[in-house]
Amino acid sequence: MVAPPQEYGHTQSMAIPKIKATFSLDLDTASQLEELAQRWKTSKSEALRRAVRKAAEAERPSRLDAFRQLQASMALTQEQADEWIREVRAERDAWRSPWNDE
């Protein structure tokens, strides 16, 4: 029987390109990093990568928020939006073939 491949990070066989970097951490942050690594049963480098990814995701607006910001930036009146919807529906109806009942 062949043993399943070990997982390294988020891949099974390909190496992830890495950049060596040096950071200065205060004692509290270094201690918290150590605790996270132990809790997650991973290296401090991997714990740091996960923490940075999570922080970056938290800063990024959700898709819905981004969509709402886009809508607000267009400053359409309700009448303009309704007209746009009518035009889109008419274009969709024009593209439907008469023998397609979908």
N, CA, C and O atoms as a GROMACS GRO file, in nm:
protein
  408
    1MET      N    1   0.084  -0.118   0.000
    1MET     CA    2   0.000   0.000   0.000
    1MET      C    3   0.090   0.125   0.000
    1MET      O    4   0.189   0.132   0.072
    2VAL      N    5   0.052   0.222  -0.081
    2VAL     CA    6   0.128   0.346  -0.093
    2VAL      C    7   0.069   0.448   0.003
    2VAL      O    8  -0.052   0.468   0.007
    3ALA      N    9   0.156   0.513   0.080
    3ALA     CA   10   0.111   0.615   0.174
    3ALA      C   11   0.067   0.739   0.099
    3ALA      O   12   0.128   0.774  -0.003
    4PRO      N   13  -0.038   0.808   0.147
    4PRO     CA   14  -0.081   0.932   0.080
    4PRO      C   15   0.027   1.038   0.091
    4PRO      O   16   0.105   1.038   0.187
    5PRO      N   17   0.033   1.128  -0.007
    5PRO     CA   18   0.136   1.233  -0.002
    5PRO      C   19   0.114   1.325   0.117
    5PRO      O   20   0.000   1.354   0.154
    6GLN      N   21   0.222   1.370   0.176
    6GLN     CA   22   0.213   1.465   0.286
    6GLN      C   23   0.179   1.602   0.230
    6GLN      O   24   0.219   1.637   0.119
    7GLU      N   25   0.106   1.678   0.308
    7GLU     CA   26   0.073   1.814   0.267
    7GLU      C   27   0.172   1.910   0.329
    7GLU      O   28   0.199   1.904   0.449
    8TYR      N   29   0.225   1.996   0.248
    8TYR     CA   30   0.315   2.102   0.294
    8TYR      C   31   0.248   2.234   0.261
    8TYR      O   32   0.236   2.270   0.144
    9GLY      N   33   0.204   2.305   0.361
    9GLY     CA   34   0.132   2.430   0.335
    9GLY      C   35  -0.002   2.398   0.271
    9GLY      O   36  -0.082   2.323   0.328
   10HIS      N   37  -0.027   2.453   0.153
   10HIS     CA   38  -0.155   2.434   0.085
   10HIS      C   39  -0.141   2.350  -0.041
   10HIS      O   40  -0.236   2.342  -0.120
   11THR      N   41  -0.026   2.287  -0.064
   11THR     CA   42  -0.008   2.207  -0.183
   11THR      C   43   0.038   2.068  -0.143
   11THR      O   44   0.080   2.048  -0.029
   12GLN      N   45   0.030   1.973  -0.233
   12GLN     CA   46   0.073   1.838  -0.204
   12GLN      C   47   0.208   1.806  -0.263
   12GLN      O   48   0.283   1.727  -0.205
   13SER      N   49   0.242   1.864  -0.376
   13SER     CA   50   0.367   1.825  -0.438
   13SER      C   51   0.453   1.940  -0.488
   13SER      O   52   0.574   1.925  -0.500
   14MET      N   53   0.394   2.053  -0.518
   14MET     CA   54   0.472   2.164  -0.573
   14MET      C   55   0.526   2.252  -0.461
   14MET      O   56   0.458   2.278  -0.362
   15ALA      N   57   0.648   2.296  -0.478
   15ALA     CA   58   0.708   2.387  -0.381
   15ALA      C   59   0.650   2.526  -0.400
   15ALA      O   60   0.625   2.570  -0.512
   16ILE      N   61   0.628   2.595  -0.290
   16ILE     CA   62   0.577   2.732  -0.296
   16ILE      C   63   0.697   2.826  -0.290
   16ILE      O   64   0.776   2.818  -0.197
   17PRO      N   65   0.712   2.915  -0.390
   17PRO     CA   66   0.823   3.009  -0.385
   17PRO      C   67   0.816   3.093  -0.258
   17PRO      O   68   0.709   3.141  -0.220
   18LYS      N   69   0.928   3.110  -0.194
   18LYS     CA   70   0.931   3.185  -0.069
   18LYS      C   71   1.040   3.291  -0.073
   18LYS      O   72   1.139   3.278  -0.145
   19ILE      N   73   1.020   3.396   0.005
   19ILE     CA   74   1.118   3.502   0.019
   19ILE      C   75   1.159   3.504   0.166
   19ILE      O   76   1.074   3.512   0.254
   20LYS      N   77   1.288   3.496   0.192
   20LYS     CA   78   1.336   3.508   0.330
   20LYS      C   79   1.334   3.654   0.368
   20LYS      O   80   1.378   3.740   0.292
   21ALA      N   81   1.283   3.681   0.487
   21ALA     CA   82   1.274   3.819   0.535
   21ALA      C   83   1.305   3.821   0.684
   21ALA      O   84   1.288   3.721   0.754
   22THR      N   85   1.351   3.933   0.730
   22THR     CA   86   1.380   3.951   0.872
   22THR      C   87   1.288   4.058   0.927
   22THR      O   88   1.276   4.167   0.870
   23PHE      N   89   1.222   4.027   1.038
   23PHE     CA   90   1.132   4.122   1.103
   23PHE      C   91   1.171   4.136   1.248
   23PHE      O   92   1.222   4.042   1.309
   24SER      N   93   1.146   4.251   1.302
   24SER     CA   94   1.164   4.273   1.445
   24SER      C   95   1.027   4.275   1.509
   24SER      O   96   0.942   4.356   1.472
   25LEU      N   97   1.005   4.186   1.606
   25LEU     CA   98   0.877   4.178   1.675
   25LEU      C   99   0.898   4.212   1.822
   25LEU      O  100   1.000   4.176   1.881
   26ASP      N  101   0.800   4.281   1.880
   26ASP     CA  102   0.807   4.303   2.024
   26ASP      C  103   0.779   4.170   2.094
   26ASP      O  104   0.728   4.076   2.032
   27LEU      N  105   0.811   4.161   2.221
   27LEU     CA  106   0.800   4.035   2.293
   27LEU      C  107   0.657   3.981   2.294
   27LEU      O  108   0.637   3.860   2.280
   28ASP      N  109   0.558   4.069   2.311
   28ASP     CA  110   0.419   4.025   2.314
   28ASP      C  111   0.377   3.963   2.181
   28ASP      O  112   0.315   3.857   2.179
   29THR      N  113   0.411   4.028   2.071
   29THR     CA  114   0.376   3.976   1.939
   29THR      C  115   0.447   3.845   1.911
   29THR      O  116   0.387   3.752   1.859
   30ALA      N  117   0.575   3.837   1.947
   30ALA     CA  118   0.652   3.714   1.927
   30ALA      C  119   0.591   3.600   2.009
   30ALA      O  120   0.583   3.486   1.961
   31SER      N  121   0.548   3.629   2.129
   31SER     CA  122   0.484   3.528   2.214
   31SER      C  123   0.352   3.481   2.154
   31SER      O  124   0.323   3.362   2.155
   32GLN      N  125   0.273   3.575   2.103
   32GLN     CA  126   0.145   3.540   2.041
   32GLN      C  127   0.167   3.456   1.915
   32GLN      O  128   0.092   3.362   1.889
   33LEU      N  129   0.269   3.489   1.838
   33LEU     CA  130   0.302   3.410   1.719
   33LEU      C  131   0.339   3.268   1.758
   33LEU      O  132   0.295   3.172   1.695
   34GLU      N  133   0.420   3.255   1.861
   34GLU     CA  134   0.460   3.123   1.910
   34GLU      C  135   0.337   3.043   1.955
   34GLU      O  136   0.326   2.924   1.924
   35GLU      N  137   0.246   3.108   2.026
   35GLU     CA  138   0.125   3.040   2.073
   35GLU      C  139   0.038   2.995   1.956
   35GLU      O  140  -0.016   2.884   1.957
   36LEU      N  141   0.023   3.081   1.856
   36LEU     CA  142  -0.056   3.043   1.738
   36LEU      C  143   0.006   2.923   1.667
   36LEU      O  144  -0.064   2.829   1.630
   37ALA      N  145   0.136   2.926   1.650
   37ALA     CA  146   0.205   2.816   1.582
   37ALA      C  147   0.184   2.685   1.658
   37ALA      O  148   0.161   2.581   1.597
   38GLN      N  149   0.192   2.691   1.790
   38GLN     CA  150   0.170   2.570   1.869
   38GLN      C  151   0.026   2.523   1.860
   38GLN      O  152   0.000   2.403   1.845
   39ARG      N  153  -0.067   2.615   1.871
   39ARG     CA  154  -0.210   2.580   1.865
   39ARG      C  155  -0.246   2.520   1.729
   39ARG      O  156  -0.324   2.425   1.721
   40TRP      N  157  -0.190   2.576   1.623
   40TRP     CA  158  -0.220   2.529   1.488
   40TRP      C  159  -0.129   2.414   1.446
   40TRP      O  160  -0.144   2.359   1.337
   41LYS      N  161  -0.034   2.376   1.534
   41LYS     CA  162   0.060   2.268   1.505
   41LYS      C  163   0.132   2.291   1.373
   41LYS      O  164   0.135   2.205   1.285
   42THR      N  165   0.190   2.408   1.362
   42THR     CA  166   0.261   2.447   1.240
   42THR      C  167   0.383   2.531   1.278
   42THR      O  168   0.405   2.562   1.395
   43SER      N  169   0.460   2.567   1.178
   43SER     CA  170   0.577   2.652   1.204
   43SER      C  171   0.532   2.796   1.229
   43SER      O  172   0.420   2.834   1.197
   44LYS      N  173   0.622   2.873   1.288
   44LYS     CA  174   0.592   3.015   1.308
   44LYS      C  175   0.578   3.086   1.174
   44LYS      O  176   0.497   3.178   1.161
   45SER      N  177   0.656   3.044   1.075
   45SER     CA  178   0.644   3.106   0.942
   45SER      C  179   0.505   3.083   0.884
   45SER      O  180   0.444   3.176   0.830
   46GLU      N  181   0.456   2.960   0.895
   46GLU     CA  182   0.321   2.930   0.842
   46GLU      C  183   0.215   3.004   0.922
   46GLU      O  184   0.118   3.054   0.865
   47ALA      N  185   0.231   3.012   1.054
   47ALA     CA  186   0.135   3.085   1.137
   47ALA      C  187   0.132   3.232   1.096
   47ALA      O  188   0.025   3.293   1.090
   48LEU      N  189   0.249   3.289   1.070
   48LEU     CA  190   0.256   3.428   1.027
   48LEU      C  191   0.190   3.447   0.891
   48LEU      O  192   0.117   3.544   0.870
   49ARG      N  193   0.214   3.353   0.797
   49ARG     CA  194   0.149   3.362   0.665
   49ARG      C  195  -0.002   3.360   0.679
   49ARG      O  196  -0.072   3.440   0.616
   50ARG      N  197  -0.053   3.268   0.762
   50ARG     CA  198  -0.198   3.258   0.780
   50ARG      C  199  -0.255   3.385   0.842
   50ARG      O  200  -0.361   3.433   0.800
   51ALA      N  201  -0.187   3.440   0.940
   51ALA     CA  202  -0.234   3.562   1.007
   51ALA      C  203  -0.236   3.680   0.910
   51ALA      O  204  -0.330   3.760   0.911
   52VAL      N  205  -0.134   3.690   0.827
   52VAL     CA  206  -0.129   3.800   0.730
   52VAL      C  207  -0.241   3.785   0.628
   52VAL      O  208  -0.307   3.883   0.594
   53ARG      N  209  -0.263   3.662   0.578
   53ARG     CA  210  -0.373   3.640   0.482
   53ARG      C  211  -0.507   3.678   0.542
   53ARG      O  212  -0.588   3.744   0.478
   54LYS      N  213  -0.529   3.635   0.667
   54LYS     CA  214  -0.657   3.664   0.733
   54LYS      C  215  -0.676   3.814   0.751
   54LYS      O  216  -0.786   3.865   0.730
   55ALA      N  217  -0.571   3.884   0.789
   55ALA     CA  218  -0.580   4.029   0.806
   55ALA      C  219  -0.608   4.097   0.672
   55ALA      O  220  -0.686   4.192   0.666
   56ALA      N  221  -0.545   4.050   0.566
   56ALA     CA  222  -0.566   4.109   0.433
   56ALA      C  223  -0.710   4.087   0.388
   56ALA      O  224  -0.772   4.176   0.330
   57GLU      N  225  -0.764   3.967   0.415
   57GLU     CA  226  -0.904   3.939   0.378
   57GLU      C  227  -1.001   4.028   0.455
   57GLU      O  228  -1.101   4.073   0.400
   58ALA      N  229  -0.970   4.053   0.581
   58ALA     CA  230  -1.058   4.137   0.664
   58ALA      C  231  -1.061   4.281   0.614
   58ALA      O  232  -1.162   4.350   0.629
   59GLU      N  233  -0.951   4.326   0.556
   59GLU     CA  234  -0.942   4.463   0.505
   59GLU      C  235  -1.015   4.480   0.372
   59GLU      O  236  -1.059   4.589   0.338
   60ARG      N  237  -1.028   4.370   0.298
   60ARG     CA  238  -1.090   4.374   0.166
   60ARG      C  239  -1.242   4.380   0.180
   60ARG      O  240  -1.298   4.303   0.258
   61PRO      N  241  -1.309   4.468   0.107
   61PRO     CA  242  -1.455   4.471   0.117
   61PRO      C  243  -1.515   4.343   0.060
   61PRO      O  244  -1.458   4.281  -0.030
   62SER      N  245  -1.630   4.305   0.111
   62SER     CA  246  -1.698   4.187   0.058
   62SER      C  247  -1.743   4.216  -0.085
   62SER      O  248  -1.748   4.332  -0.127
   63ARG      N  249  -1.775   4.114  -0.158
   63ARG     CA  250  -1.821   4.134  -0.297
   63ARG      C  251  -1.948   4.218  -0.300
   63ARG      O  252  -1.965   4.304  -0.386
   64LEU      N  253  -2.036   4.191  -0.204
   64LEU     CA  254  -2.162   4.266  -0.200
   64LEU      C  255  -2.135   4.413  -0.170
   64LEU      O  256  -2.194   4.501  -0.232
   65ASP      N  257  -2.045   4.441  -0.074
   65ASP     CA  258  -2.011   4.580  -0.042
   65ASP      C  259  -1.947   4.648  -0.162
   65ASP      O  260  -1.977   4.764  -0.191
   66ALA      N  261  -1.859   4.577  -0.232
   66ALA     CA  262  -1.795   4.634  -0.351
   66ALA      C  263  -1.900   4.665  -0.458
   66ALA      O  264  -1.894   4.769  -0.523
   67PHE      N  265  -1.996   4.574  -0.475
   67PHE     CA  266  -2.103   4.596  -0.573
   67PHE      C  267  -2.187   4.718  -0.534
   67PHE      O  268  -2.222   4.799  -0.620
   68ARG      N  269  -2.219   4.728  -0.407
   68ARG     CA  270  -2.298   4.844  -0.361
   68ARG      C  271  -2.221   4.974  -0.382
   68ARG      O  272  -2.281   5.075  -0.420
   69GLN      N  273  -2.090   4.973  -0.358
   69GLN     CA  274  -2.009   5.093  -0.381
   69GLN      C  275  -2.010   5.130  -0.529
   69GLN      O  276  -2.019   5.247  -0.565
   70LEU      N  277  -2.000   5.029  -0.614
   70LEU     CA  278  -2.005   5.054  -0.758
   70LEU      C  279  -2.139   5.115  -0.797
   70LEU      O  280  -2.144   5.212  -0.872
   71GLN      N  281  -2.248   5.057  -0.747
   71GLN     CA  282  -2.380   5.111  -0.778
   71GLN      C  283  -2.392   5.257  -0.732
   71GLN      O  284  -2.443   5.342  -0.804
   72ALA      N  285  -2.346   5.283  -0.611
   72ALA     CA  286  -2.356   5.420  -0.557
   72ALA      C  287  -2.274   5.518  -0.640
   72ALA      O  288  -2.313   5.634  -0.657
   73SER      N  289  -2.161   5.473  -0.690
   73SER     CA  290  -2.074   5.562  -0.768
   73SER      C  291  -2.137   5.601  -0.901
   73SER      O  292  -2.100   5.704  -0.959
   74MET      N  293  -2.231   5.520  -0.950
   74MET     CA  294  -2.295   5.550  -1.078
   74MET      C  295  -2.400   5.659  -1.064
   74MET      O  296  -2.433   5.726  -1.163
   75ALA      N  297  -2.453   5.678  -0.946
   75ALA     CA  298  -2.550   5.783  -0.917
   75ALA      C  299  -2.668   5.781  -1.014
   75ALA      O  300  -2.710   5.886  -1.064
   76LEU      N  301  -2.722   5.662  -1.040
   76LEU     CA  302  -2.838   5.651  -1.127
   76LEU      C  303  -2.965   5.683  -1.051
   76LEU      O  304  -2.980   5.648  -0.934
   77THR      N  305  -3.057   5.750  -1.118
   77THR     CA  306  -3.189   5.768  -1.060
   77THR      C  307  -3.265   5.638  -1.076
   77THR      O  308  -3.226   5.553  -1.155
   78GLN      N  309  -3.374   5.623  -1.003
   78GLN     CA  310  -3.455   5.501  -1.015
   78GLN      C  311  -3.510   5.488  -1.156
   78GLN      O  312  -3.519   5.378  -1.209
   79GLU      N  313  -3.546   5.600  -1.216
   79GLU     CA  314  -3.599   5.596  -1.353
   79GLU      C  315  -3.492   5.547  -1.452
   79GLU      O  316  -3.522   5.467  -1.541
   80GLN      N  317  -3.368   5.595  -1.435
   80GLN     CA  318  -3.259   5.550  -1.523
   80GLN      C  319  -3.232   5.401  -1.504
   80GLN      O  320  -3.210   5.329  -1.602
   81ALA      N  321  -3.234   5.355  -1.380
   81ALA     CA  322  -3.211   5.213  -1.353
   81ALA      C  323  -3.322   5.128  -1.414
   81ALA      O  324  -3.294   5.024  -1.473
   82ASP      N  325  -3.447   5.172  -1.400
   82ASP     CA  326  -3.560   5.098  -1.457
   82ASP      C  327  -3.550   5.091  -1.609
   82ASP      O  328  -3.580   4.988  -1.669
   83GLU      N  329  -3.509   5.202  -1.673
   83GLU     CA  330  -3.492   5.204  -1.818
   83GLU      C  331  -3.382   5.107  -1.861
   83GLU      O  332  -3.398   5.036  -1.960
   84TRP      N  333  -3.273   5.105  -1.788
   84TRP     CA  334  -3.163   5.012  -1.819
   84TRP      C  335  -3.211   4.868  -1.809
   84TRP      O  336  -3.178   4.786  -1.895
   85ILE      N  337  -3.287   4.837  -1.706
   85ILE     CA  338  -3.341   4.701  -1.690
   85ILE      C  339  -3.431   4.665  -1.808
   85ILE      O  340  -3.424   4.554  -1.859
   86ARG      N  341  -3.516   4.758  -1.851
   86ARG     CA  342  -3.605   4.732  -1.966
   86ARG      C  343  -3.523   4.704  -2.092
   86ARG      O  344  -3.555   4.614  -2.168
   87GLU      N  345  -3.417   4.783  -2.113
   87GLU     CA  346  -3.333   4.764  -2.231
   87GLU      C  347  -3.263   4.628  -2.228
   87GLU      O  348  -3.257   4.559  -2.330
   88VAL      N  349  -3.210   4.590  -2.114
   88VAL     CA  350  -3.141   4.462  -2.102
   88VAL      C  351  -3.238   4.347  -2.127
   88VAL      O  352  -3.205   4.253  -2.198
   89ARG      N  353  -3.356   4.355  -2.069
   89ARG     CA  354  -3.456   4.249  -2.089
   89ARG      C  355  -3.496   4.238  -2.236
   89ARG      O  356  -3.513   4.128  -2.288
   90ALA      N  357  -3.510   4.353  -2.302
   90ALA     CA  358  -3.547   4.351  -2.444
   90ALA      C  359  -3.436   4.287  -2.527
   90ALA      O  360  -3.464   4.210  -2.619
   91GLU      N  361  -3.311   4.318  -2.495
   91GLU     CA  362  -3.198   4.257  -2.567
   91GLU      C  363  -3.194   4.106  -2.544
   91GLU      O  364  -3.168   4.030  -2.637
   92ARG      N  365  -3.218   4.064  -2.421
   92ARG     CA  366  -3.219   3.919  -2.392
   92ARG      C  367  -3.331   3.849  -2.468
   92ARG      O  368  -3.312   3.741  -2.524
   93ASP      N  369  -3.448   3.911  -2.470
   93ASP     CA  370  -3.561   3.852  -2.542
   93ASP      C  371  -3.532   3.841  -2.691
   93ASP      O  372  -3.572   3.744  -2.756
   94ALA      N  373  -3.462   3.941  -2.746
   94ALA     CA  374  -3.430   3.941  -2.888
   94ALA      C  375  -3.333   3.828  -2.923
   94ALA      O  376  -3.336   3.777  -3.034
   95TRP      N  377  -3.247   3.788  -2.829
   95TRP     CA  378  -3.149   3.683  -2.855
   95TRP      C  379  -3.207   3.543  -2.837
   95TRP      O  380  -3.148   3.446  -2.884
   96ARG      N  381  -3.318   3.531  -2.772
   96ARG     CA  382  -3.378   3.398  -2.752
   96ARG      C  383  -3.431   3.348  -2.885
   96ARG      O  384  -3.497   3.420  -2.960
   97SER      N  385  -3.401   3.223  -2.912
   97SER     CA  386  -3.450   3.166  -3.037
   97SER      C  387  -3.596   3.121  -3.020
   97SER      O  388  -3.636   3.081  -2.911
   98PRO      N  389  -3.675   3.126  -3.127
   98PRO     CA  390  -3.818   3.092  -3.114
   98PRO      C  391  -3.841   2.944  -3.082
   98PRO      O  392  -3.946   2.909  -3.028
   99TRP      N  393  -3.746   2.855  -3.115
   99TRP     CA  394  -3.765   2.712  -3.089
   99TRP      C  395  -3.706   2.668  -2.954
   99TRP      O  396  -3.715   2.551  -2.918
  100ASN      N  397  -3.647   2.759  -2.881
  100ASN     CA  398  -3.590   2.727  -2.751
  100ASN      C  399  -3.688   2.772  -2.643
  100ASN      O  400  -3.714   2.892  -2.627
  101ASP      N  401  -3.743   2.676  -2.568
  101ASP     CA  402  -3.843   2.706  -2.467
  101ASP      C  403  -3.784   2.741  -2.331
  101ASP      O  404  -3.858   2.756  -2.235
  102GLU      N  405  -3.653   2.753  -2.321
  102GLU     CA  406  -3.590   2.780  -2.192
  102GLU      C  407  -3.606   2.921  -2.148
  102GLU      O  408  -3.558   2.958  -2.041
   0.00000   0.00000   0.00000
